[in-house]
């Protein structure tokens, strides 16, 4: 029986660090009310695009506010302007 704790390799450390930094960056956006989010980010600041990234798209994001129909343009709690349900950006947060 070994008493050594398993060492974390560089790839795992970088991956976990990136996830932590990403979560710390997005957490304030998730926990702010829409009234507090009056100062929204520009689409360019979050690399918004009208196409999904694989299965990740705005309609599956916690920050997305849907339009009147599933295919209608919606809004985002963090990004200014009309948002395509099939769009994607760097601050994408999957719904739980």
FENTA-V942681 format. One record per residue. N is the residue number from 1. OMEGA is omega in radians with two decimals (999 if undefined). Layout:
n->[N N]
omega->[OMEGA OMEGA]
This chain:
n->[1 2 3 4 5 6 7 8 9 10 11 12 13 14 15 16 17 18 19 20 21 22 23 24 25 26 27 28 29 30 31 32 33 34 35 36 37 38 39 40 41 42 43 44 45 46 47 48 49 50 51 52 53 54 55 56 57 58 59 60 61 62 63 64 65 66 67 68 69 70 71 72 73 74 75 76 77 78 79 80 81 82 83 84 85 86 87 88 89 90 91 92 93 94 95 96]
omega->[-3.10 3.12 3.13 3.04 -3.13 -3.14 3.11 3.12 -3.05 -3.12 3.12 3.13 3.13 3.14 -3.13 3.09 3.13 3.11 3.13 -3.14 3.12 3.13 3.13 3.13 -3.05 -3.07 3.12 3.14 -3.10 -3.02 3.05 3.12 3.11 3.13 3.13 -3.07 -3.13 3.10 -3.10 3.12 3.07 3.13 -3.12 -3.11 -3.12 -3.14 3.13 3.02 -3.07 -3.14 3.14 3.02 -3.05 3.13 3.12 3.10 -3.06 -3.12 3.10 -3.04 3.11 -3.06 -3.06 3.04 -3.04 3.06 -3.07 3.07 -3.13 -3.13 -3.13 3.08 3.13 3.12 3.11 3.10 -3.04 -3.05 -3.12 3.05 3.10 -3.07 3.10 3.13 3.12 3.12 3.14 3.04 -3.07 -3.12 3.10 3.09 -3.10 3.05 -3.13 999]
